Amino acid sequence: SYLTFFLNGTAPERPAAPGGVTVPSSRVLTGCFLSMLILTTLLGNTLVCATVTKFRHLRSKVTNYFVISLAVSDLLVAILVMPWKAVTEITGFWPFGSFCDTWVAFDIMCSTASILNLCVISLDRYWAISSPFRYERKMTPKVAYVMISVAWTLSVLISFIPVQLNWHKAQTKAYTPSENCDSRLNRTYAISTSLISFYIPVAIMVATYTQIYRITHRQIRMISALERAAESAKNRHDSMGKGSSIAESESFFKMTFKRETKVLKTLSLIMGAFVCCWLPFFILNCMVPFCEQSGGGEAFPCISPTTFNVFVWFGWANSSLNPIIYAFNADFRKAFSILLGCHRLYPGGHKIETGPSGPVQASLINLQRRCCASGPKEAPTPYVGYLRMHLLSDLSACRPSE
């Protein structure tokens, strides 16, 4: 399977450890931890789905279509994949019999869909920031549905068809006990699916987020220059001294640096969480088929089952982080507070400012128009808020500069 070459390497032996304490207690702790992870993933992604379903203004924004698709894929990971593996970790064997192949297919499909949805989100936000006018015209709900359909169709094609036809399994003469869900992949399938499910998407994400940072860096500098010119004109009008001008220049430099740092932190959070969760697994995913002996079928000790299983769960843990990274913004927080009845804890949470109806990047386009038309008397709104709008779907209403 994608996330389980080793549920168990050999037939399980289930006698209790001396004293009957060590093994059961460790499995209980493991079960508690995994149960918390599964519950967190379920609650987070269910909350995202319920929020978008309930609030019309969230459904009206095309970029949220991709967020809801990501939440559905992560929710399926928590329902169709993680619980079965958790039971196996606790019991020490696979108790679900012939369901193994179906579970393997779900594993590959849901994990791939989650990653491809992340890739689609990166493309959507790159297009929104690099060409906002064209994005407003071209990115319709129909286009979003097509992109989402391609991601899900590709996920199904590389999972259920190969698994059901047994194209994925490594050829081995070793006997596989019925209590093991043995699905060691052959080299061709492991490498090809790793390319489709991770390496190509991560290359696209690195490229798009790098370009996003370059664009934001350039725009922040331009807007800071306009703000500085406006402030300088105001200071000259007020007949302020030279010393104040020096302090003013230093202040604008610090403000520009702070904005760029905030954007860089946002991009680092997005890519860092994804790469840290999935890269170790996919490295092992390509290594494992080459660890097998040509004749015996047993794996070399280059990768231990325990190490592999740890990174299996690291990959799945990304599904619990995605709701926080991609949906925890101003609009969603307000909607969450209403949905959970906690609006008193969120100032203004009882009223959601939906802003003018229309495409998601309307505020960004308005900003760029102001950048082109504004003179020194009107400083444009700080750009970083609009960058975060598209990086993290932060769709807060435009606030005028002070």
Secondary structure as GFF3:
##gff-version 3
##sequence-region A 1 402
A	DSSP	three_ten_helix	18	20	.	.	.	ID=ss1
A	DSSP	alpha_helix	22	54	.	.	.	ID=ss2
A	DSSP	alpha_helix	56	59	.	.	.	ID=ss3
A	DSSP	alpha_helix	63	76	.	.	.	ID=ss4
A	DSSP	pi_helix	77	81	.	.	.	ID=ss5
A	DSSP	alpha_helix	82	91	.	.	.	ID=ss6
A	DSSP	alpha_helix	99	130	.	.	.	ID=ss7
A	DSSP	alpha_helix	132	138	.	.	.	ID=ss8
A	DSSP	alpha_helix	141	157	.	.	.	ID=ss9
A	DSSP	alpha_helix	160	164	.	.	.	ID=ss10
A	DSSP	alpha_helix	187	194	.	.	.	ID=ss11
A	DSSP	pi_helix	195	199	.	.	.	ID=ss12
A	DSSP	alpha_helix	200	237	.	.	.	ID=ss13
A	DSSP	alpha_helix	242	287	.	.	.	ID=ss14
A	DSSP	three_ten_helix	288	291	.	.	.	ID=ss15
A	DSSP	alpha_helix	305	327	.	.	.	ID=ss16
A	DSSP	alpha_helix	330	339	.	.	.	ID=ss17
A	DSSP	three_ten_helix	343	345	.	.	.	ID=ss18
A	DSSP	alpha_helix	362	373	.	.	.	ID=ss19
A	DSSP	alpha_helix	384	391	.	.	.	ID=ss20
###
